[in-house]
Amino acid sequence: MLTPRLIDTVVSAALDEDAPWGDLTADALIPAEAQASASLNAREPGVFSGAAVFEAAFRLTDPGISVAFLVADGEPFSAGDTIAMVSGPARAVLTAERVALNFVQRMSGIATMTAAYVSAVSDTRARIVDTRKTTPGLRAFERHAVRSGGGRNHRHSLSDAVMVKDNHLAVLLERGLTVTEALLRAREELPHTTSIEVEVDRLDQIEAVLAAGVDTIMLDNFTLDELREGVVLVAGRAVVEASGNVTLATVRDIAATGVDVISSGALTHSVQSLDLGLDVSVD
């Protein structure tokens, strides 16, 4: 989803927001002919993500800036490592600095957190996936970062797949339809390529949902014992996803219940940006 066109659109908007009428400080203090060299350095260890976004911030500010990467998306680094080298007109390098850092710090923070979750469940069958709890307008950026960390993506948008949640079910039940009937009717209306996932919050809802032949069943806010029982009840008839109260402290125990997928909004909505810095010297 992170296409060159989308990168340029979003990064251009960020640059326009940050310097709508130019960079007063750089223009007033830095000679127009000055050249600069800069290094993107890690202040703490992590997993890198956002190379194309970082490069775009400089290129869109001034095509004369060059960026060379020593670390690729998805690769780990240590504190003190140099991740990238930047060179070009000094004014433009200084103008693009903050936007470039904002993106890459956040994306690398997401990748680093995701890698920790993936490592915690590495010897289980469970996949770590994100959710739609992303920053509006930045979903493709943040989901790319999840993949950089070794995670997987849930549906990208409301248009990608059917996901029936508790509020949908409440409306259907008010209309007098059973869950099975409603899901079977939905299946008849949908293309055969469309996946259907249904969220349940009680064990006694599982059979009615499975009777409709859904592809994935989400066990939401289940206890560990309930998750184990739910996996037994589903018995391979659908992909089992666990969600709710997923943290780095709990994800290992959740994975051990035998679920296929663990989704966590924390990967994108509770992440802390990584401490990366751009050290600049003017030639």
N, C-alpha and C positions, 0 to 999 in steps of 0.2 A: 504493500500500500504506500510505501514511502518512495514516491516517484520523483524524478528530477523536477518535473513541473510543479508538484506540490511543495517540494522543498523551496524552490525559488519564490513561489507565491507567499508562503508563510514567512520566510526569512526577509523578503522585501518589505512586507508589512511591518515586521519588527524593526527593521532599520529605519523605515519612515517614521515610526512611532518614537524612536530614540533620537533621531536627528532630523526633524521635519524641515528645518531651514538651514541645515548644515551643522557642523561641529564648531561652535564659537571658540572653544578653548584651543583646539588643535589649529584652527585657521589663524588665530591671533598669535599663537606662541611658536608654532613649528614652521620653519622655512619650507616653502613649496617644493624646493628641490631636494630636501632631506630624505634619505633612505633609512629604513629601519630593519633590524633583524629581531625576531622574537622566538621564544620557545615556550611551548605549552608543557608545563611541568606539573607532576602529581605531588600534592602535599600529603596524600594518604593513599593506601593501596586500594585497588578496585578493579573493575572490569570496564573496558572502554566501549562507548557507543556514541555515534553521532559524527563520524568523520565527514560525511557528505554535507551535513548541515553546517559544521564548523567551516569547511572550505567555502561554502556558498556565502556565508556572511562576509568573508573577505573579498571574494570574487565579485559579488554584487556591489560592494562598496567601491572597488577599483580593480578592473581586470588585470592590472599590472602587478597585483600581489600574487605571490606563489606560496603554496602550502605543500609541505612534504610530511608524510606520516611515518613514524617509527613503530607505531602500535596500530593494529587494525581493529575494527569493530569485533567485539566478542573475545578479545585477548585480554588477559589479566596484566596488571602492572603493579609495581611497588612504589612506595613513597620515595620521591626523589627521581623517579624515572622521567625522561623526556618523551612525550607522546607525539609531538609534532613540531615542525620548524616552519616559521612564517617569515617572509621577506618581501619588501616592496616599499612604495611611497609611505613615509612615516605618518603623514597626516591620516591617510586612509587606514593604516594598520591600527592607529589609536582610536579612530572613529568606530571601527568594526569590533573592537576588542570585547566590549561588554556584551553585545548581542551574541557573539560567537561563544563566549564563555557561558552565558546563561543557558543556552541550549545544551552544550556539551556537558556541563556540570549536572544538569537535571537528568539527561539521558544516561550518563554514566552512573548516576546514583541509582536509577531504576535497574540498569543492567547488573550492578553490584548486588543489590538486594535480591533480585531474581536468582542470581547465581547461588546465593546463600540458601535460598529455598530449594533450588534444584539439587544442590549438594546434600541437603538434609534428607532427601527422599531417594537418593541415587540408587540404592539397592532394592527399591520397591517397584511395583508396576505403575505407580501413580505419575501422571504428568502434571506439571505446574502450569496453570494458565491464568491469564489476566481477566479483567471484566470491562464493562463499559464505564467504569468509574474513572474516567480520564479527564484531563483538562480540555474543555471545549476548544476545538480548532487544532489541538495538538495530538489527537488520538493516534494518527499514523506514526508520529515521532515517538510517542511513549510506547506504543506497541512494538515498534522496531527495537527499542531499547530492551523490552522484555525478551525478544528473540535473541538479542546480543548476549543476554545473560543465560541463555539455554532454556528459557521458558517457551510456551506456546501461546497462541492467541485464541480467545473465544470468538464468537461472532463479531464481525467488525462493526455492524450497525443493525438497526431494527429491520433493515431490508434484506439481510443475509439469510436468516433462518427464523423459524417459529420457536419462540420460547415462552411458554405459558407459565405465568407466575400466579401467586395467590390472589392478586386483585383481578386477574382475568377469570380465574375460577369462581370467585365470588359473584361476578356479574353473570356468568353462565348459570350458576345454581339459582340465582334469583329469577331467571327466566324459566326455571323448571326442567332444565336439561341435566342429565347425568354427565359426569366427567367423561366417561367412555363415549357416550353419544356425541358429545360436543367435539371430542378429538377425532372421532371417525368422520364426522361431517367436514371438519377442517381438512383432513387428509384427502377427501374427495375433491376439494376445491384447489388443492395445491399441486404444482408440478411434481412429478415423481422424484425429481432431484432435490427437493427441499427437505431439509432435516427438521425434525420436531423434537424439542426438548420440553419437559414439564418439571416444574418445581413442586416438591411435596414437603410438608413439614411434619407429617405423621406417618408411622409405619402402615397404618390401616388404609392409607390412600394409594399404596403402591400397586396393588392388584388391579384396581380400576384403571389406572393409568397404563399399565402394561397391556391390558386387554385391548387397548386401542393401537397397539403396535408402534409405540413411540420409539425414537432412536436413542434418546438419552433421558435419564431420569436424574434430577438434581435432588439430593437429600440435604435440605437446608436447615442449618442449626441443630443437627442431630448430635446426640451424645456419642461417645466412642462405641458404647455397647449397641446403641441404635444403628450406628453405621455398619457395624459387623452384621447385625441381624438383617439390615436392609440389603447388603451385598448377597447374603444367603437367599433372601426372598426373590431378588431379581434373577439370580442364578444364570447370568449370562444372556438374558433376554434383551438387555439394553446396556448401553454404556452407563456406568454409575459415576456421577459427579458429586463431590462433597463441597459444600460452601457454607460460609458463616463461621465467625470466630476463628478464622485461620490466621495464625501468626507464626513467626519463626520458632517460637517455643512449642507450638502445638502441631505443626505440620507433619512432623515425623510420626507421631502417634496416629494422626488421621490417615496417613499413607499406609500404616501397618494394618488398618482394618480391611484392606483389599480393594478399595475404590480405584477406579480407573483414572479419574481426573480430580484435581483439587484446584478450585478457582479462588483467587484472592484479590480483592480490590486494593489491598494494602500495597501491592506492587507498584501501583501508580498514584494512589491518592494519599499515601502516608510516607512517601519516600523523602529522604533528605538528600539534597544536592551534594555531589562530591566536591571536595576541595581541590580544584585545579586552578592553576594560575598562569597567566601569560607574562613572562619576563621579557621586557623590551629594551633594546639598546639602539640608539640612533647612530647611524654611520656618518 
